[in-house]
C-alpha cells in the first residue's frame, strides 16, 4: 500500500471559509473508492495502490477542488518516496541556487520553504 499526503492551505482570507468541508470531501471520496484514510485539521493521508491514488486525485480535483481553486491550495506528496532523494542544507548553497526548485524536497517542503 502507498500513502498519499494531502495538505490544504487557505488563500482567501477575505471571505469566511473553513477547511472542514474540504477535509470531509476527502473522507467521502475515500469511502466511495474504498481507500483507507486518516484525517487531520488541514488535510488527510489516503492509503491505496498507486493507480487508485492517482484516480482518487483526479476525482478530488475535478469534483471538489475545481470549484474552490480561488480559496485553497492543495499540496500533494507521496511521503514514502521522499526518502529517495538526498537532502541539502541552505548553508551549502548560494542565494541563486536556493531560489531554484530543489529536487531533494517534496512539493510541500518546497512551498513551505518559499513562504518561510
Buried (B, 14 or more C-beta within 10 A) or exposed (E): EBBBBBBBBBEEEEEEBEBEEBBBBBBEBBEEBEBEBEBEEBBBBBBBEEEBBEBBBEEBEEEBBEEBEEBBEBBBBBEEEBEEEEEBEEEEEEEEEEEEEBEEBBBBBBBBEEEE
